[in-house]
């Protein structure tokens, strides 16, 4: 079995607890307006590797992530887009006692049960919690990600919720209040992270020769999100048993 990875980061500090080795898998079915990695969207390309070779490479960083309570995070692209490869890697890592995490929008292929059995933490990227908004941002329907949430609920895996806040799109008081109510329904939420929209990936669109969907939208001021982050985290801490 082989899979395709886009890149690997050995000292990730924002993709789960502790220091993380982060694997960015190739391919994503969504076309988010604010995607900052358009070069990971197609399922072709990337570096071909086997689960055994990748895990052997990841274990070289073990002294860094083990000493910090970290581990390995699979991101993308969309890691659930290569389910067999992802599962094989997770099994090998768990056999080594490594903490595993998947950073996902919850849109994948096949059955999630075995994947979640070998996952210690889900970083769940909520693109939007309402159908029309989700369709506008991703170009897809909401149902697949709702099915993933139910799989996480059944598997009883803890999650951190992430949501990108875009000026003029997802930054209104009404939206963030409604988002908080939605997060309160999610299972085992341990943390909420409102991520300010940025334009660091715009040059990739230029390199690929494709138009940038949010041309002219300014970066989000992260200080505006600080009170909302506090408010949503306080609320989710009261709902960890959902």
N, C-alpha and C positions, 0 to 999 in steps of 0.2 A: 504493500500500500504506500502511496505517496500523496503528499499534499503540497500546496503552494503558499509560501509566505511572502509577504511584501518586504518586511524588515523586522529587525529585532533590536530592542533596547535593553541594555544590561542593568541600568540603574534607574528605573522608573520610580518616581516618588509620589505620583498622583493617581495611580491606577490600582488602588487597594491598600490594605494596611502594610506598613513597613516598606522596605526597599523591594521593588519588584523587577523581575525579568519579564519584559512585555513582548509578546509575540503578536505581530500584526499580520493576520491572515489575509490572503487575497480574495476579493470578491464581495459584493454587497448588492442585494436586490432593490434597495431603496435609492432614491435620487433626491436626497435632502437639499433644500435650497441653500443651506449654509455649509454643506459638506466641505471640509478643508483637506480631504484626502481623495480627490477625484481619481487619482492614479490607482486607487485600490478597488474601484467599483467593479471592473470586469473580473470574471472568474478565470480568465486566461492571463498568462504572464506570471511574473513573480519568480521566486526561487523554488525549484522543486526539491523536496526532501522527504525522508521517511520519518515516522514517529520516533524510531530508535535513534536516528542521527540527530534529530532536533533535541530530544530530551538529553542525550549525551552532551550536547553543546550547552544546554541550559544548566545542567548540573555543575558546570565549571564556575557558575556564578553563585553557587550554594553558600559559600562563606559570607557573601554580602547579604543575601536575603534572609538567611537563617538567623544571623546575629541581630537582625532588626525586627524579627517577627513577620517577615515578608514571605514572598513566594513567587509564583509564576502567574501572570495574567495573560489570557488570550483575548486579543482585541482585533480590530480590522480597519477597513472592511467590516464584514460581519462574520464572526467566528462560527456561528451556527450554519453558515453556508457550506461548510466542509465538515459535516457531522461525524462521518466515520473517522476521518483523520483526527479531528478534535478529540473524539472519545478515546482513541488509541493513545494519544499523548497524555490525556488526563489520567488514564489507568496507569501508565508507566510512572507518572509523577507521584500519584498517590501511593504506589508500591514503594516509592522512595521516601514517603512521609512528607512530601512537599505540599504546602498550602496552595490550593488552586483557586483561580477566579476567572470568570468570563465576563467581559465587557461587551454587552450586547443590546441591540434594539429589540430583541425577541422575535426576529423574523428569520426563520431557518427552514430546514428540510427535515421531515421525518419525525421520529419519536424522541422526545427530550428526556425520557425517564432515565436511561442509562447515563446520559451526559450529566444530569443533575446529581446522580448518585455519587459521582466522582468530582463534584464541584463544591468547594467550601463557601464561596461567596459569589453572588451575582451583582455586577454593576449594571443596573437596568436603566437604559437611556430612553426616557419618555420623550418621544418627539412631540406628541400632543396627545391629550387625553380625550378629545372629542373628534368625531368622525370627519367633519368638514375640515377642521384645522389640520388633522393628521394627513388627510388627502392633499391638502394644499402644500404642506411642507415636504412630504415624502413622495407624492405621486402614486401612492399605494393605498390599499384599504386597511382599516384598523384591526380587523378580525384576527389575523395571524398573531399579532403581538398580544392580544387578549388571551389567546389560547396558551401562549407561553407563560403568561402570568399565572394561569390556573395550574400549569404544570409545576411551576415553582411553589405555589401554595401546597400542592399535594406532596411535593418532595420535601417541604419544610426547610428550604435553604434560605439563609438570611440574604437580604439585598440592601444595597445602597442605591438610591434613586438619583439620577442625574437628569438635568433638563437645561437645554441651551436657551438663553433669554436673548431675543433679537429685538432691537428697537423697531417699534411700529408693527411688530408681528406677534410677539409673545411677552411683551413687557407691561401690559396694562394691569392695573389693580384687579380688575374683574377676572382676567385670565389667571393671575397668580393665586387669587383667592380660590377660584374653582379648582386649580391644580392642587392646592393644599387639601381640599376635600377629597379629591381623587386619590392622592397619596395615602390618605388615612384609611383607604379601603384595601391597600396592597398588603401582602403578607410579609411579616418579619422585617419591616423597614428599620434599619439601624442608623441610617444617615441620609440626609438630603443634601445634594450639591447643585445649586443653581449656577450654571456656567455662563459667564458673559460672552456674548458673540464677539468674535474677532475676525480679522481679515488676513491672518498670516498665511492662508492657503491660496490667496488670490493669484499669486504668481504661477501656481501649478496649472490653473485654467489657461493662463496665457501661454504657458509652455505646451500644453496639449492642444491649443488652438480651439478651445470651446468657450462660449460666452459664460460669464459669471452671473448667476441668477439674481444676486443681491447687489449688483453694481450700484455704488453710491450710498449704501446703507452704512452708517458710521459704526465703529466698534461700541459695544455696550460698556458703560461706566460701571465697573465692578463695585464701587462704593454704594451705588444705588441698591444693589442686591443684598448687602450685608444684613439689613434688618429683616428682609424677607427670608434669608437663609436661617437666621436665628428663629424666626417665627415658625417656619416649616419644620425645623429640627425639633423644636419644643413640642410641636403637635405630633410628629411621628413617634417620638419617644413614649407617648401615651397610647400608642397603637401598635406596639410590637408583637401583640398576640393575635393579630388578624389572620 
